[in-house]
């Protein structure tokens, strides 16, 4: 009896050991991905895309994969997000390319004026261009690219002087969103002032700038609709963005977790981001109108002139790529085809 009791104790201990080992193995298999960005935790992308995306990954992997958000620049400054992803300080980052000027030159072609039919269309075109052209893939060689996308076309918003005709651009100090918007504003006779969107409220309030280019979503998120009085609708430009993952982290994952990420990123996630931005634009435009912002439409002739004055920027972009030893013309033509703007 004594020997049997001893054997039973050993069996119980062995079972407990195995259960503990299995429990640790399961815990070790769980992956918590740190997702960093520099915006508010209430930002459209976090609430409408990134949080639902993380929840979906958790559900389809049975809880093996978790995504934890680090908003508000908790892990790094806006311009450093791609560095965080490269060095594994964050596993995933959401970034705006214009915070890192010159780092992603081929991507900048989508920031050329009048190339944003809708955010969803442009975002899908960005991903398809990325898939097709090695020149675009090369500038993301250090990352696992999860999504490429943009916001809806931005417009011109001013505090005192309305833009009702092309001549009204002359002399206006306008907060600019990218080098290509800067170049276009110079063509229109405006004075471009480069600054982050986060500094725009104070600059408008103090008269440092007379206006800004931004979509209505950005106008509302940053409360600029408290200050501007006029919005001239032009569907003028966009700002490109990306969700990037540390490549080593991705490669270290088990195949089933890689599959879950692959099936819910790429074109799927890019389209999702663009669609969410398009949807968010509607209530923010309505909000601006309720606050008394006057919506202005330029005469057809003036819109045609704006288009004509910005078309040469496409050739300038190709020339810039040539200096970098990149054949940009096929990439531009391919992008225009995906956008339906051939």
C-alpha positions in Angstrom: 0.0 0.0 0.0 2.8 2.3 0.9 4.5 1.8 -2.4 1.3 2.3 -4.3 0.7 5.5 -2.4 4.2 6.7 -3.3 3.7 5.8 -6.9 0.4 7.7 -6.9 2.2 10.8 -5.5 4.8 10.6 -8.2 2.1 10.2 -10.9 0.3 13.3 -9.6 3.6 15.3 -9.5 4.4 14.1 -13.0 1.0 15.2 -14.3 1.3 18.6 -12.5 4.7 19.0 -14.0 3.4 18.2 -17.5 0.5 20.6 -17.1 2.8 23.3 -15.9 5.1 22.7 -18.8 2.2 22.8 -21.3 0.8 25.9 -19.7 4.1 27.7 -20.0 4.4 26.5 -23.6 1.0 27.9 -24.4 1.9 31.2 -22.7 5.2 31.3 -24.6 3.3 30.8 -27.9 1.1 33.9 -27.2 2.4 37.0 -29.0 1.6 40.6 -27.9 2.4 43.0 -30.7 3.3 46.6 -29.7 1.5 49.0 -32.2 2.9 52.5 -32.0 1.7 55.8 -33.5 1.9 59.5 -32.6 -1.8 60.4 -32.7 -4.6 60.5 -30.1 -6.1 57.3 -28.9 -9.3 58.6 -30.4 -7.9 59.0 -33.8 -10.0 57.7 -36.7 -7.5 55.1 -37.7 -7.1 53.7 -34.2 -10.8 53.5 -33.4 -12.1 52.4 -36.8 -9.3 50.2 -38.1 -6.4 49.3 -35.8 -8.4 48.3 -32.8 -10.9 46.2 -34.8 -8.0 44.7 -36.7 -6.3 43.7 -33.5 -9.5 42.2 -32.2 -10.0 40.2 -35.4 -6.5 38.8 -35.2 -7.0 37.7 -31.7 -10.3 36.0 -32.5 -9.1 34.1 -35.5 -6.0 32.9 -33.7 -7.9 31.8 -30.6 -6.1 34.5 -28.5 -2.6 33.5 -29.6 -2.1 36.9 -31.2 -2.7 40.2 -29.3 -2.2 43.8 -30.4 -1.6 46.5 -27.8 -1.8 50.1 -28.9 0.8 52.7 -27.9 -0.7 56.0 -29.2 0.3 59.6 -28.6 4.0 59.1 -29.3 4.4 56.9 -26.2 7.2 55.0 -27.9 8.7 57.8 -30.1 8.2 61.0 -32.0 6.1 61.3 -35.2 9.2 61.4 -37.5 10.8 58.4 -35.7 8.1 55.8 -36.2 9.8 54.0 -39.1 12.9 53.8 -36.9 10.9 52.2 -34.1 9.7 49.5 -36.5 13.1 49.0 -38.1 14.8 48.4 -34.7 12.0 46.5 -33.0 11.3 49.1 -30.4 7.7 48.8 -31.7 6.5 45.7 -33.5 4.1 47.7 -35.7 3.9 51.4 -36.5 1.5 53.8 -38.2 3.2 56.7 -39.8 2.7 59.6 -42.2 5.4 59.8 -44.8 5.6 63.6 -44.7 7.0 63.4 -41.2 10.1 61.7 -42.7 10.8 63.8 -45.8 13.0 62.1 -48.4 12.8 58.7 -46.7 10.2 57.2 -49.0 10.6 59.1 -52.3 8.8 56.7 -54.7 5.7 56.7 -52.4 5.6 60.5 -52.7 4.1 60.2 -56.2 0.7 59.7 -54.6 1.0 63.2 -53.0 1.1 64.9 -56.3 -2.0 67.1 -56.8 -5.3 65.8 -58.2 -4.5 62.1 -57.7 -7.1 61.2 -55.1 -10.5 60.3 -56.5 -11.4 58.8 -53.1 -9.2 57.7 -50.2 -10.3 54.1 -50.8 -9.5 54.2 -54.5 -6.1 55.9 -54.0 -5.2 53.5 -51.1 -6.0 50.4 -53.2 -4.0 52.0 -56.1 -1.0 52.5 -53.7 -1.0 48.9 -52.7 -1.3 47.6 -56.3 1.5 49.9 -57.4 3.6 48.6 -54.5 2.9 45.0 -55.5 3.8 45.7 -59.2 6.9 47.8 -59.0 10.2 46.8 -57.4 11.3 50.5 -57.1 8.5 51.0 -54.6 9.1 47.7 -52.8 12.8 48.6 -52.4 12.2 51.6 -50.1 10.4 49.2 -47.7 13.0 46.4 -47.8 13.6 46.6 -44.0 10.0 46.1 -43.1 7.0 43.8 -43.5 4.5 46.2 -45.1 1.0 45.7 -43.8 -0.8 48.6 -45.5 -0.3 51.7 -47.7 -3.0 54.3 -47.8 -4.0 57.9 -47.7 -6.7 60.3 -46.5 -9.4 61.8 -48.7 -8.5 64.7 -51.0 -7.8 67.8 -49.0 -9.1 71.3 -49.6 -8.1 74.9 -49.0 -9.4 76.4 -45.7 -8.9 80.1 -44.8 -9.7 82.3 -41.8 -10.3 85.8 -43.3 -9.9 85.9 -47.1 -12.1 83.4 -49.1 -10.6 81.7 -52.2 -13.3 82.2 -54.8 -11.1 82.4 -57.9 -7.5 81.4 -58.8 -6.3 84.9 -58.3 -7.3 84.8 -54.6 -4.4 82.4 -53.9 -1.9 85.2 -54.5 -0.1 86.3 -51.4 -1.9 84.0 -49.0 0.3 82.3 -46.3 -0.8 78.7 -46.4 0.2 75.9 -44.2 1.5 73.2 -46.5 1.3 69.4 -46.2 4.1 68.1 -48.4 6.8 69.2 -50.8 4.5 68.8 -53.8 1.8 70.9 -52.2 4.5 73.5 -51.5 5.5 73.5 -55.1 1.9 73.8 -56.3 1.2 76.7 -53.9 4.2 78.6 -55.2 2.8 78.2 -58.7 -0.5 79.7 -57.5 1.3 82.7 -56.0 0.8 81.6 -52.4 3.4 81.7 -49.7 3.8 78.1 -48.4 4.6 77.6 -44.7 5.7 74.2 -43.7 4.6 73.0 -40.3 3.1 69.9 -38.6 -0.7 69.7 -38.5 -0.4 69.8 -34.7 1.0 73.4 -34.8 -1.7 74.7 -37.2 -4.3 75.7 -34.7 -2.0 78.1 -32.9 -0.6 79.4 -36.2 -4.1 80.2 -37.6 -5.1 81.8 -34.3 -2.1 84.1 -34.2 -2.2 84.9 -38.0 1.1 83.2 -38.7 -0.7 81.6 -41.6 -3.9 82.6 -43.4 -5.1 79.1 -44.1 -4.2 75.4 -44.5 -4.8 72.5 -46.8 -6.4 69.5 -45.1 -9.4 67.2 -45.5 -12.5 67.9 -43.4 -11.6 65.0 -41.1 -8.4 66.7 -40.2 -10.1 70.1 -39.9 -12.4 68.6 -37.2 -10.0 66.3 -35.4 -7.6 69.2 -34.8 -10.5 71.7 -34.2 -9.4 73.9 -37.0 -13.1 74.4 -37.9 -13.3 76.6 -34.8 -11.1 79.1 -36.6 -11.6 78.8 -40.4 -14.5 80.6 -42.1 -14.1 79.4 -45.7 -13.4 76.1 -47.4 -12.7 76.0 -51.1 -13.5 72.6 -52.4 -10.8 71.4 -54.8 -10.0 67.7 -54.1 -6.5 68.9 -54.3 -4.0 66.6 -52.6 -3.5 63.8 -50.1 -1.0 62.7 -47.5 0.3 59.1 -47.8 0.6 56.8 -44.8 1.8 53.3 -44.0 1.5 50.5 -41.4 4.9 48.8 -41.1 5.9 45.8 -39.1 9.4 44.8 -37.8 10.5 42.2 -40.4 12.4 40.1 -37.8 9.3 40.0 -35.6 7.1 38.9 -38.4 9.6 36.2 -39.5 9.8 34.8 -36.0 6.1 34.1 -35.8 4.6 30.6 -36.3 3.1 30.0 -39.7 -0.5 30.1 -38.4 0.1 33.6 -37.0 1.8 34.8 -40.2 -1.1 33.5 -42.2 -3.6 35.4 -40.0 -1.6 38.7 -40.5 -1.2 38.1 -44.2 -4.9 37.4 -44.8 -5.8 40.6 -43.0 -3.2 43.0 -44.3 -2.0 44.2 -47.8 -4.8 45.2 -50.1 -7.4 44.2 -47.5 -6.1 46.6 -44.8 -5.1 49.3 -47.3 -8.7 49.4 -48.6 -10.1 49.3 -45.1 -8.1 52.3 -44.0 -9.1 54.3 -47.1 -12.7 53.4 -46.7 -12.7 54.4 -43.0 -11.2 57.8 -43.9 -13.8 58.3 -46.6 -16.6 57.5 -44.2 -15.2 59.8 -41.5 -15.0 62.7 -44.0 -18.8 63.0 -44.3 -19.7 63.9 -40.6 -16.7 66.2 -40.3 -17.8 68.1 -43.4 -21.3 68.4 -42.0 -19.8 69.6 -38.7 -17.9 72.4 -40.5 -21.0 73.6 -42.2 -22.9 73.6 -38.8 -20.1 75.7 -37.4 -20.7 78.3 -40.1 -17.9 77.5 -42.5 -18.8 78.6 -46.0 -18.2 76.0 -48.7 -16.9 77.5 -51.9 -16.7 75.9 -55.4 -14.3 77.5 -57.9 -15.5 78.2 -61.4 -14.9 75.4 -63.9 -12.3 77.6 -65.8 -10.3 78.2 -62.7 -10.3 74.5 -61.7 -9.0 73.7 -65.2 -6.2 76.2 -64.7 -5.3 74.7 -61.3 -5.1 71.3 -63.0 -3.0 72.7 -65.8 -0.6 74.5 -63.5 0.0 71.3 -61.4 0.4 68.8 -64.3 4.1 69.7 -64.8 4.8 68.5 -61.3 4.4 65.0 -62.5 7.3 65.5 -64.9 9.3 67.1 -62.1 8.7 64.0 -59.9 10.0 61.7 -62.7 13.0 63.9 -63.0 13.7 63.7 -59.3 13.5 59.9 -59.5 15.9 59.9 -62.4 18.5 61.7 -60.1 18.1 58.8 -57.7 18.6 56.4 -60.6 15.0 55.3 -60.5 12.9 55.0 -63.6 9.8 56.7 -62.3 7.8 57.0 -65.5 6.5 53.4 -65.5 5.6 53.7 -61.8 3.7 57.0 -62.4 1.9 55.6 -65.4 1.1 52.4 -63.5 -0.3 54.4 -60.6 -2.4 56.6 -62.9 -3.8 53.4 -64.4 -4.8 52.0 -61.0 -6.3 55.3 -60.1 -8.3 55.4 -63.4 -6.7 58.7 -64.4 -4.8 57.5 -67.5 
